[in-house]
Amino acid sequence: MDTKNCLDVSKEWLAGAIDMHVHAAPDCASRKYTDAELARQYHQAGMGGFVSKCHHVDTSGRAAVIRELMPPQEAGIVYGSVVLNHSVGGLNPSAVMTCGRMGGKVVWFPTVDATNDAIYKRKHRNPALGQYNEQPSDQKKITILAEDGSLRPEVYPVLEAIRQQDLVLATGHLAPQESLVLISEAAAMGIQKLLVTHVSLPITKADAGLQQDFLDAGAWLEHCFYTPYYQLASWDEILASIHLAGSEHIILSTDFGQCQSPDPAEGLRQFAQELHRRGISGQEIRQMMVENPRGLLA
């Protein structure tokens, strides 16, 4: 397939695509674009929109404003979310309820304030991973497990708030074993929209056995273009995960928005192209970038 035809076909595959993991301004860290700028870019690329993620504040309010001020013919949809770090009260069910009531769609468990995140970064000084250290906190890091390996009691009200509003539960930067306990308990409570965040990123990397356990619990697995782009995982690892899960259980997103990274919409296109070069079909790419995100955000 020649380059021009390949570009045309990839645009067809990505018509209506939703990038479920994007960092935008305003933020505590420098970001390449605002939510409004990104909404226009995704629309111009023929994509559906993106989930705006900030490690420190709920993005649901600003997403709602953009949806009101920018007509659908001019912009992709911006979906709001909240990350349960210290700045929103940590494992705080009120933060979850507020996000949902303002139209937010995704709740991430702790990221930069997770105990697992801190432990990993103390042991590994990879500059690419260091980009996640936007706002180091002096507060105690957050773990969701008690000493016996069960969920801490304060996690259950958070799960109940997610269940009541039918939000997407994303695991953030929890350790894989933490995520498995969380996902299993959430599934037992009837939460159906379960997303294991960037399973190939070194901080949260899950081996094939754990990935199968996540799938058995009813979760989707997320792979972000950030990870292979910055050589934090091999393409073989990502392909193996896709083949293990099947395209119906994978979400492909970018985790872009950093000033040094490609434009997020372009990153999603590049992700599709790289996977296609390695044998993933256009139909599978569309499933992972269009249909699966739409289903989770419905």
Backbone hydrogen bonds, N-H to C=O, Kabsch-Sander energy under -0.5 kcal/mol:
donor,donor_aa,acceptor,acceptor_aa,energy
6,C,2,D,-2.3
7,L,3,T,-2.3
8,D,4,K,-2.2
9,V,5,N,-2.6
10,S,6,C,-2.4
11,K,7,L,-1.7
12,E,8,D,-1.6
13,W,9,V,-2.3
14,L,10,S,-1.9
15,A,12,E,-1.1
16,G,46,G,-2.2
17,A,14,L,-2.6
18,I,289,M,-2.2
19,D,49,G,-2.2
20,M,18,I,-0.8
22,V,51,V,-1.6
23,H,256,F,-2.9
24,A,53,K,-0.6
25,A,33,Y,-2.8
32,K,257,G,-2.8
35,D,25,A,-1.3
38,L,34,T,-2.3
39,A,35,D,-2.5
40,R,36,A,-1.8
41,Q,37,E,-1.9
42,Y,38,L,-2.8
43,H,39,A,-1.7
44,Q,40,R,-2.8
45,A,41,Q,-1.7
46,G,43,H,-1.8
47,M,42,Y,-2.9
48,G,17,A,-2.2
49,G,17,A,-1.5
50,F,77,I,-2.1
51,V,19,D,-2.6
52,S,50,F,-0.6
52,S,79,Y,-2.7
53,K,22,V,-3.4
53,K,51,V,-0.6
59,T,81,S,-2.7
63,A,59,T,-2.0
64,A,60,S,-2.1
65,V,61,G,-1.9
66,I,62,R,-2.0
67,R,63,A,-2.3
68,E,64,A,-1.6
69,L,65,V,-2.4
70,M,66,I,-2.4
74,E,71,P,-2.3
75,A,71,P,-1.1
76,G,39,A,-2.8
77,I,48,G,-2.8
79,Y,50,F,-2.6
79,Y,77,I,-0.6
82,V,106,V,-2.0
84,L,108,W,-2.7
85,N,83,V,-2.1
88,V,85,N,-1.6
89,G,86,H,-2.0
90,G,85,N,-2.6
92,N,90,G,-2.5
95,A,92,N,-0.7
96,V,92,N,-1.3
97,M,93,P,-2.6
98,T,94,S,-2.4
99,C,95,A,-2.1
100,G,96,V,-2.4
101,R,97,M,-2.4
102,M,98,T,-1.5
103,G,100,G,-1.5
104,G,99,C,-3.0
105,K,80,G,-2.7
106,V,80,G,-1.1
107,V,168,V,-3.0
108,W,82,V,-2.8
108,W,106,V,-0.5
109,F,170,A,-2.3
114,A,111,T,-1.7
115,T,142,I,-2.7
118,A,114,A,-1.9
119,I,115,T,-2.6
120,Y,116,N,-2.5
121,K,117,D,-2.2
122,R,118,A,-1.7
123,K,119,I,-1.2
123,K,120,Y,-0.5
124,H,120,Y,-1.8
130,G,126,N,-2.0
131,Q,127,P,-0.6
131,Q,128,A,-0.9
132,Y,129,L,-2.1
133,N,130,G,-1.9
134,E,132,Y,-1.5
142,I,113,D,-3.1
146,A,150,S,-3.3
149,G,146,A,-2.0
152,R,144,I,-3.1
155,V,152,R,-2.0
156,Y,152,R,-0.5
156,Y,153,P,-1.0
158,V,154,E,-0.6
159,L,155,V,-2.2
160,E,156,Y,-2.5
161,A,157,P,-2.0
162,I,158,V,-2.1
163,R,159,L,-2.7
164,Q,160,E,-2.7
165,Q,161,A,-1.3
166,D,162,I,-0.6
166,D,163,R,-1.0
167,L,162,I,-1.9
168,V,105,K,-2.8
169,L,193,K,-3.1
170,A,107,V,-2.9
170,A,168,V,-0.7
171,T,195,L,-1.6
173,H,110,P,-2.6
174,L,171,T,-1.4
179,S,175,A,-2.7
180,L,176,P,-2.1
181,V,177,Q,-1.9
182,L,178,E,-2.6
183,I,179,S,-3.1
184,S,180,L,-2.4
185,E,181,V,-2.3
186,A,182,L,-2.7
187,A,183,I,-2.6
188,A,184,S,-1.9
189,M,185,E,-1.3
190,G,187,A,-1.4
191,I,186,A,-2.4
194,L,192,Q,-1.2
195,L,169,L,-3.2
196,V,220,W,-2.8
197,T,195,L,-0.8
199,V,222,E,-2.1
201,L,198,H,-1.2
204,T,201,L,-1.2
205,K,201,L,-0.7
205,K,202,P,-0.6
206,A,199,V,-2.1
211,Q,207,D,-2.6
212,Q,208,A,-2.2
213,D,209,G,-1.8
214,F,210,L,-2.5
215,L,211,Q,-2.3
216,D,212,Q,-2.7
217,A,213,D,-1.4
218,G,215,L,-1.7
219,A,214,F,-2.3
220,W,194,L,-3.0
221,L,249,H,-2.5
222,E,196,V,-2.4
223,H,251,I,-2.5
225,F,253,S,-2.0
226,Y,254,T,-1.8
227,T,224,C,-1.2
229,Y,225,F,-2.5
230,Y,226,Y,-2.1
231,Q,228,P,-1.5
232,L,227,T,-3.3
233,A,227,T,-0.7
238,I,234,S,-1.5
239,L,235,W,-2.8
240,A,236,D,-2.5
241,S,237,E,-1.8
242,I,238,I,-2.3
243,H,239,L,-2.5
244,L,240,A,-2.2
245,A,241,S,-2.7
246,G,242,I,-2.8
249,H,246,G,-2.2
250,I,247,S,-1.2
251,I,221,L,-2.8
252,L,288,M,-1.7
253,S,223,H,-2.2
253,S,251,I,-0.5
255,D,21,H,-2.5
256,F,21,H,-0.5
261,S,258,Q,-1.2
267,G,263,D,-2.6
268,L,264,P,-2.3
269,R,265,A,-1.7
270,Q,266,E,-2.7
271,F,267,G,-2.4
272,A,268,L,-2.0
273,Q,269,R,-2.4
274,E,270,Q,-2.8
275,L,271,F,-2.2
276,H,272,A,-2.4
277,R,273,Q,-2.3
278,R,274,E,-0.9
278,R,275,L,-0.5
279,G,276,H,-1.9
280,I,275,L,-2.3
285,I,281,S,-2.4
286,R,282,G,-2.5
287,Q,283,Q,-2.0
288,M,284,E,-2.1
289,M,285,I,-2.1
290,V,286,R,-2.3
291,E,286,R,-1.8
292,N,287,Q,-2.8
294,R,290,V,-2.0
295,G,291,E,-2.3
296,L,292,N,-2.2
297,L,293,P,-2.3
298,A,294,R,-0.8
298,A,295,G,-0.6
